[in-house]
Amino acid sequence: MENLRLLADWLRVKYPGEHFEFIVAGGAAMTLEGFKGQTTDIDLLSPEVLPDSIKKGIAHVAGAGKRLGAEWLNTSLATCSR
């Protein structure tokens, strides 16, 4: 969940005063609840469509030496559940 914290910190600096809310699902949600995590990506139920500010943050974290793919944070669950 370190990557999610990095994204949150980046968004706070780049977009001060804006509010972002995620609904995390799947293995990442279990990790946030204290269960040992085995997931490498974070699936979101919300927002269904990522704003440009979040897309920029995702790319920033992925490129910060983390060896993450562009889909490390994605909405594929949200689009499947429609």
Secondary structure, 3 states (H helix, E strand, C coil): CHHHHHHHHHHHHHCCCCCCCCEEEHHHHHHHCCCCCCCCCEEEEECCCCCHHHHHHHHHHHCCCCCCCCCCEECHHHHHCC
